[in-house]
Structure formats: C-alpha cells, structure tokens
C-alpha cells in the first residue's frame, strides 16, 4: 500500500515524554500530556520535582536562527529579572531538539513552567502589574536587534491583508472597508514622528492567553513565538486592543486600561506620539493576525475560519474598534 504524504501530525505525548526524560536527564516518573495544538503544539511535562512545557514547532514555521534568537531574547529577559518562561538546556547543553515527524523534521524546545492560571478577566491592580512587567521588558529590549522579522507597516498591514484574498470576496462590503482602513492606517503611520516611537524587540502577543497569574498575583509571560523587531508601543497597543475584546463592561474596561498604562509609566514613560498611535497600531495588528489565521489554514485555523467568520470578525471587532478609537482622531 502506498504511503500518503502528510502535511501535519500530532506526535504521541507518551513518546515525547520518554524523549524529554532521556534528553534532559529527568529521573523518576515522567508524564507528558498534550496541552494544545495550534500554530505550534504544546505538551505539559511533569515529574516529581517540577513541570515544564515542550513546544513542538510546526514544520518549517521557524528556522533554527529564528528559534535561537527567541531563546537569546528570553535569556536576556531572565537575566534582567523579567518574569518569563525561559528555555531549558538538555544534558548535552542544547536548546533545540529535532523530531522526525511524518511530515518532516520539526524542532522542539523545553521551557520552564509558568506557575498560575490564565485569567480571562482580572482586577485593575493586576493590570497595573502587567503594565509594570511590560515596561521592564521594554527597558531590556529597547534598541535590542533580533535576527528575526521587523514589523514594518508593509509586513503588518500589507503582506498580511494579501492572505485574506483566498477567503474574503473582493466585492464584499467588508473587503472594501478593510482596503479603506488599510490606506488610512498606512498614511497615518507614514506621517508619524518615528523619532518619538521607541524601537527594539517586541513580544507582539501579550494578552491573557500568554500569561499565567498565581493566586498571590505573580505574573509570568510566555510564548514569544512572534517576537521580532518593531516599535515597542506595538505591545502596548495590542494589550489594550485585547482588553477591548475581553472586557465587555465599559467602565471596568476603561479603568483597567488606565491602570495598565499607569503601571507601565511607573517604570518608563510613554511618549505623546506613542500614545497617539496606540489605536492605529492596535487595528494594524488585527490585520496582521487575521493574515496569520489565513496563512495557517491548512494546519490550524480550518476548524473556524471561513468567509462568514472573517466578515463577522471584521464587522464586530476590527471595524468597531476602528470607529470607536481611531475615527475619533479624524
């Protein structure tokens, strides 16, 4: 019988557990369970002395150079006291593991476990703490250059939008609106005073799903898979954008945004130009992540992504946020 080619597979958690135990010299009973499949696959590795998370990158999603640069960034942040989930070396002093999957060679990295839980809604005081942590991270990454993608307006707004063409009709109202919004955002960013926008290494995906919080308020940030180079205020803009989608009570939302910004500025200041650009950069990141969803249709987003989904997302999230936060600047 002919073997059929594979584009994506889910590797056995039990066998990954055996591999991790051997590669990292873990003794005693070691268990491994699948946490989630997604852009990458995550496995929880547990033993008597602690927990870890093993990230298995999808085939050809990241190069070795990109992964090593992510590792370099995490080690810098760890050394600077920023609470992040950090990479762990194996007994041979290696960070990256190579697993021969049915579809081809995939890389994996073991990370420290972020204690606590993901909290969809949490107190204003905790948002203040998140602001402090992000600002401390930005102090460490200000002017730090990674050999990874630079998030230019072309990458964020133009390249990403092209990927929607396969799923969104060009003659639809939503497509026409996105074209108009894209042009406005490109023009506005082009006119920005970039000398007042701090640059460096950014996370680009800090929100509740990539933070664990303990009962006593300790916050750990993880999943730097989208780290790259860009304006630091992209991280601020994205966090606020996500608050608008997760916190439905307007008064609570506005208070939590204010506390987050207060926490950030208790560590380092946000320039007036950065603050002005936050809504526009937030909408730009909606473009970017819609592009990622379309790009990864074959082995991630196909369970939810279709034209109806995109139209609803654009109408209920992207356009709503634009009209509420950006149109007021016109």
C-alpha positions as a Python dict, from the first residue, in 0.01 Angstrom:
ca = {
    (1, 'X'): (0, 0, 0),
    (2, 'X'): (133, 342, -97),
    (3, 'X'): (227, 578, 187),
    (4, 'X'): (42, 906, 154),
    (5, 'X'): (225, 1236, 226),
    (6, 'X'): (141, 1420, 548),
    (7, 'X'): (127, 1798, 598),
    (8, 'X'): (68, 1796, 974),
    (9, 'X'): (67, 1542, 1255),
    (10, 'X'): (15, 1524, 1631),
    (11, 'X'): (306, 1338, 1789),
    (12, 'X'): (249, 1095, 2075),
    (13, 'X'): (269, 1265, 2415),
    (14, 'X'): (387, 941, 2577),
    (15, 'X'): (681, 914, 2340),
    (16, 'X'): (769, 1281, 2373),
    (17, 'X'): (777, 1225, 2749),
    (18, 'X'): (1026, 941, 2703),
    (19, 'X'): (1239, 1160, 2476),
    (20, 'X'): (1239, 1451, 2722),
    (21, 'X'): (1328, 1225, 3016),
    (22, 'X'): (1627, 1090, 2824),
    (23, 'X'): (1746, 1417, 2669),
    (24, 'X'): (1717, 1621, 2989),
    (25, 'X'): (1817, 1357, 3239),
    (26, 'X'): (1487, 1361, 3423),
    (27, 'X'): (1466, 1085, 3683),
    (28, 'X'): (1169, 908, 3835),
    (29, 'X'): (822, 904, 3687),
    (30, 'X'): (786, 1149, 3398),
    (31, 'X'): (445, 1213, 3243),
    (32, 'X'): (366, 1408, 2928),
    (33, 'X'): (26, 1526, 2809),
    (34, 'X'): (-84, 1732, 2511),
    (35, 'X'): (-183, 2083, 2620),
    (36, 'X'): (-299, 2214, 2284),
    (37, 'X'): (-247, 2204, 1912),
    (38, 'X'): (-232, 2534, 1733),
    (39, 'X'): (25, 2734, 1543),
    (40, 'X'): (268, 2512, 1736),
    (41, 'X'): (192, 2214, 1961),
    (42, 'X'): (244, 2236, 2337),
    (43, 'X'): (298, 1948, 2579),
    (44, 'X'): (298, 1954, 2959),
    (45, 'X'): (588, 1754, 3104),
    (46, 'X'): (563, 1667, 3474),
    (47, 'X'): (792, 1496, 3721),
    (48, 'X'): (818, 1490, 4100),
    (49, 'X'): (1041, 1798, 4118),
    (50, 'X'): (860, 2023, 3873),
    (51, 'X'): (683, 2093, 3546),
    (52, 'X'): (792, 2206, 3201),
    (53, 'X'): (626, 2290, 2871),
    (54, 'X'): (764, 2143, 2550),
    (55, 'X'): (686, 2345, 2240),
    (56, 'X'): (694, 2149, 1917),
    (57, 'X'): (717, 2390, 1625),
    (58, 'X'): (512, 2319, 1316),
    (59, 'X'): (703, 2208, 1007),
    (60, 'X'): (904, 2496, 855),
    (61, 'X'): (727, 2751, 1075),
    (62, 'X'): (1050, 2887, 1225),
    (63, 'X'): (1411, 2848, 1118),
    (64, 'X'): (1682, 2743, 1364),
    (65, 'X'): (1810, 3101, 1354),
    (66, 'X'): (1469, 3241, 1446),
    (67, 'X'): (1432, 2995, 1734),
    (68, 'X'): (1782, 3068, 1863),
    (69, 'X'): (1707, 3440, 1854),
    (70, 'X'): (1389, 3382, 2055),
    (71, 'X'): (1600, 3184, 2303),
    (72, 'X'): (1857, 3465, 2318),
    (73, 'X'): (1585, 3718, 2392),
    (74, 'X'): (1435, 3504, 2668),
    (75, 'X'): (1772, 3456, 2833),
    (76, 'X'): (1832, 3831, 2827),
    (77, 'X'): (1494, 3892, 2989),
    (78, 'X'): (1555, 3624, 3251),
    (79, 'X'): (1891, 3781, 3338),
    (80, 'X'): (1721, 4120, 3371),
    (81, 'X'): (1465, 3980, 3614),
    (82, 'X'): (1166, 3994, 3380),
    (83, 'X'): (925, 3710, 3474),
    (84, 'X'): (918, 3494, 3162),
    (85, 'X'): (901, 3125, 3082),
    (86, 'X'): (1260, 3054, 2979),
    (87, 'X'): (1428, 2783, 2767),
    (88, 'X'): (1595, 2483, 2930),
    (89, 'X'): (1913, 2313, 2807),
    (90, 'X'): (1940, 1936, 2774),
    (91, 'X'): (2223, 1726, 2921),
    (92, 'X'): (2435, 1799, 2612),
    (93, 'X'): (2393, 2176, 2651),
    (94, 'X'): (2147, 2203, 2360),
    (95, 'X'): (1825, 2402, 2349),
    (96, 'X'): (1671, 2271, 2026),
    (97, 'X'): (1554, 1913, 1980),
    (98, 'X'): (1485, 1763, 1638),
    (99, 'X'): (1195, 1519, 1592),
    (100, 'X'): (1141, 1330, 1268),
    (101, 'X'): (765, 1362, 1222),
    (102, 'X'): (569, 1204, 933),
    (103, 'X'): (567, 1539, 753),
    (104, 'X'): (938, 1608, 808),
    (105, 'X'): (1183, 1735, 1067),
    (106, 'X'): (1029, 1951, 1341),
    (107, 'X'): (1211, 2145, 1612),
    (108, 'X'): (1118, 2146, 1980),
    (109, 'X'): (1225, 2349, 2283),
    (110, 'X'): (1163, 2279, 2651),
    (111, 'X'): (1054, 2578, 2860),
    (112, 'X'): (1017, 2640, 3231),
    (113, 'X'): (661, 2614, 3356),
    (114, 'X'): (473, 2939, 3419),
    (115, 'X'): (301, 2894, 3755),
    (116, 'X'): (-59, 3001, 3792),
    (117, 'X'): (-354, 3010, 3556),
    (118, 'X'): (-475, 3201, 3254),
    (119, 'X'): (-733, 3454, 3371),
    (120, 'X'): (-972, 3599, 3115),
    (121, 'X'): (-1083, 3879, 3347),
    (122, 'X'): (-883, 4006, 3640),
    (123, 'X'): (-855, 4307, 3867),
    (124, 'X'): (-732, 4653, 3778),
    (125, 'X'): (-447, 4608, 4026),
    (126, 'X'): (-325, 4307, 3829),
    (127, 'X'): (-345, 4504, 3505),
    (128, 'X'): (-125, 4763, 3673),
    (129, 'X'): (126, 4488, 3748),
    (130, 'X'): (114, 4369, 3387),
    (131, 'X'): (195, 4725, 3281),
    (132, 'X'): (496, 4724, 3514),
    (133, 'X'): (620, 4391, 3377),
    (134, 'X'): (580, 4501, 3016),
    (135, 'X'): (767, 4825, 3083),
    (136, 'X'): (1053, 4637, 3250),
    (137, 'X'): (1062, 4406, 2950),
    (138, 'X'): (1081, 4705, 2718),
    (139, 'X'): (1363, 4857, 2920),
    (140, 'X'): (1556, 4536, 2848),
    (141, 'X'): (1460, 4520, 2479),
    (142, 'X'): (1489, 4890, 2390),
    (143, 'X'): (1724, 4911, 2089),
    (144, 'X'): (1783, 4534, 2102),
    (145, 'X'): (1802, 4392, 1750),
    (146, 'X'): (1699, 4033, 1678),
    (147, 'X'): (1778, 3842, 1360),
    (148, 'X'): (1408, 3794, 1305),
    (149, 'X'): (1126, 3973, 1126),
    (150, 'X'): (1099, 4350, 1154),
    (151, 'X'): (736, 4452, 1186),
    (152, 'X'): (721, 4726, 928),
    (153, 'X'): (386, 4867, 810),
    (154, 'X'): (430, 4656, 495),
    (155, 'X'): (461, 4334, 697),
    (156, 'X'): (180, 4420, 939),
    (157, 'X'): (-73, 4585, 710),
    (158, 'X'): (2, 4496, 350),
    (159, 'X'): (151, 4146, 338),
    (160, 'X'): (-100, 4020, 594),
    (161, 'X'): (-401, 4158, 406),
    (162, 'X'): (-300, 3977, 88),
    (163, 'X'): (-350, 3647, 269),
    (164, 'X'): (-720, 3724, 323),
    (165, 'X'): (-785, 3718, -52),
    (166, 'X'): (-833, 3342, -57),
    (167, 'X'): (-1116, 3359, 197),
    (168, 'X'): (-1282, 3701, 164),
    (169, 'X'): (-1464, 3809, -152),
    (170, 'X'): (-1308, 4114, -313),
    (171, 'X'): (-1655, 4251, -390),
    (172, 'X'): (-1777, 4224, -30),
    (173, 'X'): (-1852, 4528, 187),
    (174, 'X'): (-1604, 4403, 448),
    (175, 'X'): (-1322, 4378, 194),
    (176, 'X'): (-1391, 4730, 69),
    (177, 'X'): (-1387, 4861, 425),
    (178, 'X'): (-1057, 4685, 501),
    (179, 'X'): (-897, 4839, 190),
    (180, 'X'): (-1012, 5185, 300),
    (181, 'X'): (-896, 5134, 659),
    (182, 'X'): (-564, 4995, 542),
    (183, 'X'): (-494, 5304, 334),
    (184, 'X'): (-587, 5535, 621),
    (185, 'X'): (-358, 5347, 860),
    (186, 'X'): (-66, 5341, 616),
    (187, 'X'): (-100, 5715, 560),
    (188, 'X'): (-126, 5786, 934),
    (189, 'X'): (177, 5572, 1018),
    (190, 'X'): (376, 5730, 737),
    (191, 'X'): (310, 6074, 892),
    (192, 'X'): (403, 5965, 1245),
    (193, 'X'): (705, 6117, 1418),
    (194, 'X'): (906, 5796, 1433),
    (195, 'X'): (1179, 5968, 1634),
    (196, 'X'): (933, 5958, 1924),
    (197, 'X'): (849, 5588, 1881),
    (198, 'X'): (1088, 5369, 2079),
    (199, 'X'): (1215, 5066, 1887),
    (200, 'X'): (1357, 4733, 1987),
    (201, 'X'): (1247, 4373, 2035),
    (202, 'X'): (876, 4317, 2084),
    (203, 'X'): (666, 4021, 2200),
    (204, 'X'): (365, 4119, 1983),
    (205, 'X'): (123, 3877, 2151),
    (206, 'X'): (90, 3972, 2519),
    (207, 'X'): (-264, 3910, 2638),
    (208, 'X'): (-440, 3685, 2887),
    (209, 'X'): (-374, 3368, 2687),
    (210, 'X'): (4, 3416, 2710),
    (211, 'X'): (28, 3499, 3080),
    (212, 'X'): (-17, 3287, 3390),
    (213, 'X'): (-111, 3452, 3719),
    (214, 'X'): (-84, 3287, 4061),
    (215, 'X'): (-330, 3335, 4348),
    (216, 'X'): (-89, 3577, 4512),
    (217, 'X'): (-54, 3787, 4196),
    (218, 'X'): (272, 3664, 4044),
    (219, 'X'): (267, 3712, 3666),
    (220, 'X'): (470, 3513, 3414),
    (221, 'X'): (474, 3599, 3044),
    (222, 'X'): (529, 3325, 2787),
    (223, 'X'): (500, 3231, 2418),
    (224, 'X'): (744, 3466, 2244),
    (225, 'X'): (691, 3284, 1914),
    (226, 'X'): (603, 3610, 1737),
    (227, 'X'): (890, 3812, 1883),
    (228, 'X'): (1069, 4037, 1639),
    (229, 'X'): (1177, 4395, 1584),
    (230, 'X'): (948, 4694, 1588),
    (231, 'X'): (807, 4985, 1782),
    (232, 'X'): (773, 4893, 2148),
    (233, 'X'): (430, 5055, 2156),
    (234, 'X'): (301, 4769, 1939),
    (235, 'X'): (296, 4560, 2258),
    (236, 'X'): (107, 4831, 2446),
    (237, 'X'): (-141, 4874, 2160),
    (238, 'X'): (-206, 4501, 2134),
    (239, 'X'): (-266, 4461, 2507),
    (240, 'X'): (-522, 4743, 2507),
    (241, 'X'): (-683, 4603, 2191),
    (242, 'X'): (-732, 4268, 2361),
    (243, 'X'): (-878, 4434, 2671),
    (244, 'X'): (-1144, 4582, 2447),
    (245, 'X'): (-1239, 4237, 2320),
    (246, 'X'): (-1234, 4057, 2657),
    (247, 'X'): (-1375, 4318, 2897),
    (248, 'X'): (-1734, 4395, 2800),
    (249, 'X'): (-1813, 4630, 3089),
    (250, 'X'): (-1713, 4971, 2953),
    (251, 'X'): (-1640, 5135, 3287),
    (252, 'X'): (-1435, 4835, 3404),
    (253, 'X'): (-1250, 4823, 3073),
    (254, 'X'): (-1158, 5192, 3080),
    (255, 'X'): (-1043, 5165, 3440),
    (256, 'X'): (-829, 4860, 3364),
    (257, 'X'): (-671, 5028, 3061),
    (258, 'X'): (-590, 5329, 3279),
    (259, 'X'): (-436, 5108, 3548),
    (260, 'X'): (-231, 4918, 3289),
    (261, 'X'): (-94, 5244, 3147),
    (262, 'X'): (-30, 5377, 3496),
    (263, 'X'): (167, 5065, 3582),
    (264, 'X'): (370, 5094, 3263),
    (265, 'X'): (451, 5461, 3321),
    (266, 'X'): (552, 5395, 3680),
    (267, 'X'): (856, 5227, 3523),
    (268, 'X'): (914, 5415, 3198),
    (269, 'X'): (726, 5688, 3015),
    (270, 'X'): (513, 5652, 2704),
    (271, 'X'): (577, 5939, 2463),
    (272, 'X'): (289, 6155, 2346),
    (273, 'X'): (338, 6025, 1992),
    (274, 'X'): (330, 5664, 2108),
    (275, 'X'): (9, 5727, 2300),
    (276, 'X'): (-146, 5894, 1995),
    (277, 'X'): (-55, 5600, 1774),
    (278, 'X'): (-187, 5324, 2003),
    (279, 'X'): (-536, 5287, 1846),
    (280, 'X'): (-396, 5284, 1492),
    (281, 'X'): (-129, 5028, 1576),
    (282, 'X'): (-391, 4816, 1751),
    (283, 'X'): (-611, 4799, 1442),
    (284, 'X'): (-300, 4725, 1235),
    (285, 'X'): (-236, 4418, 1449),
    (286, 'X'): (-591, 4298, 1378),
    (287, 'X'): (-483, 4295, 1012),
    (288, 'X'): (-166, 4106, 1099),
    (289, 'X'): (-328, 3830, 1300),
    (290, 'X'): (-612, 3781, 1052),
    (291, 'X'): (-335, 3726, 799),
    (292, 'X'): (-176, 3465, 1025),
    (293, 'X'): (-508, 3283, 1059),
    (294, 'X'): (-540, 3269, 682),
    (295, 'X'): (-178, 3168, 635),
    (296, 'X'): (-214, 2873, 871),
    (297, 'X'): (-548, 2745, 738),
    (298, 'X'): (-418, 2401, 640),
    (299, 'X'): (-296, 2301, 986),
    (300, 'X'): (-464, 2525, 1241),
    (301, 'X'): (-748, 2765, 1160),
    (302, 'X'): (-962, 2548, 932),
    (303, 'X'): (-1184, 2449, 1226),
    (304, 'X'): (-1321, 2804, 1247),
    (305, 'X'): (-1204, 3017, 954),
    (306, 'X'): (-1433, 3084, 660),
    (307, 'X'): (-1581, 3388, 488),
    (308, 'X'): (-1864, 3420, 740),
    (309, 'X'): (-1614, 3416, 1026),
    (310, 'X'): (-1399, 3685, 860),
    (311, 'X'): (-1697, 3909, 788),
    (312, 'X'): (-1816, 3884, 1150),
    (313, 'X'): (-1464, 3940, 1285),
    (314, 'X'): (-1414, 4246, 1067),
    (315, 'X'): (-1757, 4394, 1148),
    (316, 'X'): (-1775, 4317, 1520),
    (317, 'X'): (-1412, 4363, 1619),
    (318, 'X'): (-1190, 4539, 1365),
    (319, 'X'): (-1440, 4797, 1236),
    (320, 'X'): (-1596, 4854, 1577),
    (321, 'X'): (-1257, 4925, 1736),
    (322, 'X'): (-1154, 5146, 1444),
    (323, 'X'): (-1471, 5352, 1461),
    (324, 'X'): (-1458, 5383, 1839),
    (325, 'X'): (-1087, 5456, 1885),
    (326, 'X'): (-943, 5572, 1553),
    (327, 'X'): (-1232, 5765, 1396),
    (328, 'X'): (-1238, 5995, 1698),
    (329, 'X'): (-889, 6109, 1590),
    (330, 'X'): (-1007, 6211, 1242),
}
